């Protein structure tokens, strides 16, 4: 080790304190919040999943019994499938629509701020307002959707359409976030690339295929990953709009966990559901990240 490196390692400020102390002080609030609000609750949830517990007491340690029951629980697998189905209905459409909106905002410079505000506005609405608007639009007799299609379908009460209807409302609500992320990626593409391609006679879709898409691919991968995690964690929309119905066809995993804990007062089994679902989300997120890195 050179003397310069040694001096850098042992460098101190004028007041005699090492320079690493201010960095540690800056990290301390986050570390404390992470410990108190994530790590300790996660460890406590794992412990509860190994017990037979209610919301108010822990009666007995049962080991992996809750997990053994979970593997054979059709309600859990049904809720997990509904969660995957919701993610399938939302992740790709949200990313594609966000990209189309970002391209439109980036293209029409004169009305750029208006378009950006219009596309992003639904995202700032609280979930209670969003579900109120979605419920009004999907009403059988007076809803806007039935007025447009010329029918009187009870979308939120239909076995086949309940979850897709919630997904459509979610897409309208959250697509503005993806639009903003992809728009930032578009604005980071150097304009010189387009100018050089235009001199070579490229235009239209050729520019998108040769410059825009390759440059934007890492941002698209990040948007897909963020949206996948958000869609897997869906709860509020289905809980408010359909209450998991009809016949549990729109009951997602977090909704099932909530019912198990607060309706059936089986906190131990609900904790096992939570831990199993957490590992599923982590595994899918890692897989999606791996695929995105290879595609980039």
N, C-alpha and C positions, 0 to 999 in steps of 0.2 A: 504494500500500500504506500502510495506516495505521500510526501509530507503535506501536499495541498489537500489530498483526500482526507487525511487525518485531521487537518485543521477544519475542513468543512464538516466533518462528523462531530467534532467537539466544539464547533463555533457557538459562542454565547452572545447574548445581547449585551448592551452597555450596562444594564442593571444586574448582570451576572446570571440571569436565568437562561437556560437553553432555549433555542428557537422552537423546539418541538412542543414546549408548554403551551404557547398560544394556540397551536393547531389542536392540541388535546382539549383545550377549553372550548374551542369552536365545535368540536365533535361531541362533547359531553352531553349537550341537550338532546341531540339525535340518539345517542347511545342509550341515554336514560329512557327516552320515550320508546325506543325499540324494545328495551328490556321490560318495561312496565306494561306496555300495551300490546306487545306481540309475543315475545319469547316466553314470559311467565304465563300468560293465558294459554298459549299453545301447549306448554308442558302440563298445565293443570287440566286442560281438555284431554290430553293423552292419558293422564292418570284417571280421570273420570271414566274414560272409555273402558278401563279395566275393572270398573266397579259396577255395582247395582245401585244407582243413585236416582234420587228424585231431585226436584228443584231446590229442596231445602235441606236434604240430608244425604249422607252416604252410608249405606247399610252394610255392604259386604264387598270384599274383593273377589272378583270372579275370573280374573285373568283374561284369556282370549275368548271367553264365552260370547260376548257381544259381537265379536268379529265372526265367530262361527255362525251365529244367527244371521248376521248381515249377509253372508255369502248365499244363504238359502232364502233370503227375504225377497219375494217377487215385487213387493212395493218399492223397495230400494232400487232394484234393477229397472223397473218401469220409470221411476223418477229420473234415473240416470239417463235412460234412453230419451226421455222428453228433453232433458238438458242438452244432450248431443244434437237432437233434432232442432232445437231452438238455435244452437250455435251454427248448424248447417244452414238454417234459414236466414241468418243475419250476418255472419262474418264476411263471406264473399260479397254479397250485395252491398253491404256498408262500405267496403273498400272500393268496389268498382264505382258506385255512385259518388263516393267522396272524390275519387280521381276525376270523374267527369265534371263534377262541380268545380274542382280546383282548376281544371283546364279552361272552363268557361270564365271563371273569375280572372284568370291570368290572360285570357284572350281579349276580353272586352275592357280595355283600360279605362275608358271614359266613365263607365258605370261600375267600375271595380268595387268601390266601397259599398255601393248599394247591394250588389249581388252578394258580396261577402257577408254583409249584415243580415240579408234575407235568409241565406243558407244556414248561418250560424245561430240565428235567433232561437229556434226551438230547443237548442242544446242548453240554454240558460234557464229553461223552465224547470221548476221542481217537479218531481215525479207525480205529485198529487194533481198538479195542473195538467200535465201530459196525459195521465190516465183519464182525467175528466173530459178532455178534448177527444181522446181516442174513443171513449165510451159513447160520446155524443155522435161522433162520425159513424159509428158502427151500429147504431140503433136500428131495429128492424123496420120501424114505420117512418121515422123522421130523420134517419141518418143520411149523411151526404153520400156515403159509399153506395147504399141501396138506391139512392136517387140517380146516381151515375150509371149503375148497371141495370136499373129498371126492375128491381125485385124487392122482396121483403125478407131477406135472409137474416136469421138470428145468428150472426157470425160468432159471437162470443159464447153461444150456447150450443154450437154445432161441434160434434165430436171430431170432425175432420178439419174444421176451419178455426177452432178456438186458438190454438197455438200459432198458426200462421198469421191470424189477425193480430195477436199480440206482437209478433215479430215485425209486422208491417208498421205498427205504431212505434215500436222501438227504433226501426230504421229511420223513420221520419224525425224522431226525437234526437238521435245521437249522430246522424250522418255529418252534421256540421263540424264535429271534432275531427273526423278523418279528413274532411275537406281542408281544414285549417292546417293540419299536419302536412298533407300532400302539397298544399299551396306553398308552404315554406320550403319544401324540397324543390319545387319547380323554380322558385325564385333564387335558389342557390346554383342553378345550372348556368354556367357562363354564357352570356349572349354571343360571345365570339364564335362559339361552336355553331350556332344557328346561322350566323353571318357567313362563315366559311362554307357551310353546307349549301346555303342559298346561292353562293357564287358558283358552286358546282352544279346548280340546276335542281337541287332537291327542294321539295315543298310538300305541304300537307302531311299525309300519313307517313311518308318517307322520313320526314324530320322526326316524327314521333317514334317510329320504329328504330331509327338509327341513333338518335341523340336522347330524346326525352325518356323513353322507357329504360334504356340501360343506366342512365344517370339517376333515375328515380327508383330503381329496383330495391336498393337497401331501405329506402323510406317506406315503400310499399310493404316490405317484409316486416318492418317494425309496426306498421299500422295493423297488419294482419295479426301479429302476436298480441298486441294490446287489445284488439277487438275480440280475439279468441278468449282471453282471460276474462274480459268484461262480460261476454255472452255466457260463459260457463257459470258465472256468479249471478245470473239473473234470479231475481226474487220479487222485487216490488211490483213489477208490471203484471206478472201472472197472479200474484196474491190479491192485488186490488181489482184487476179487470175480470178475472175468471174464478178466483178462489180455488184454483187448481182443477176446476171442472171443465166440461162435464165428465163425470165418471173418472176423475183423476187423469184425464188425457192431457191436461196442461199443468199438472203438478210436477214441478222441477225438484231437484235434489235438495236445495236449500229450503224450499217450502216443506218438503217431507221432514227434514231435520227440525224445522220450526214446530210442525205439528207434533212430532214425537216428543219434543222437549216440553212444550207449553200446553198442549192439549192432552196428551197422554201422560205427562209428568214423568217421562222416562229419560232423565238427563244422561244416564250412563250410556244407553243405546244411541241417543242423539249425538253424544260425543264420539262414539264409534263411527257413526255416519259422517260426522264432520271430518274426522281424521282420514277416513278412506277417501272421501271426496277431495280433500286437500292433496293427497298423493296422486289422485287422478289428474287434477288440474296441473300439478307440477310436472308430471310425466308428459302430458300433452303439450305443455308450454315448452319444455325442453326439446320435444320432438319437432314442434313447429319452428323453434329457433334454429335447430340443426338444418331443417329443410330450407329455411330462408337464407341461411349462410351459404349453403351449397348453390342455391339459385342465384345468389348475388355474385 
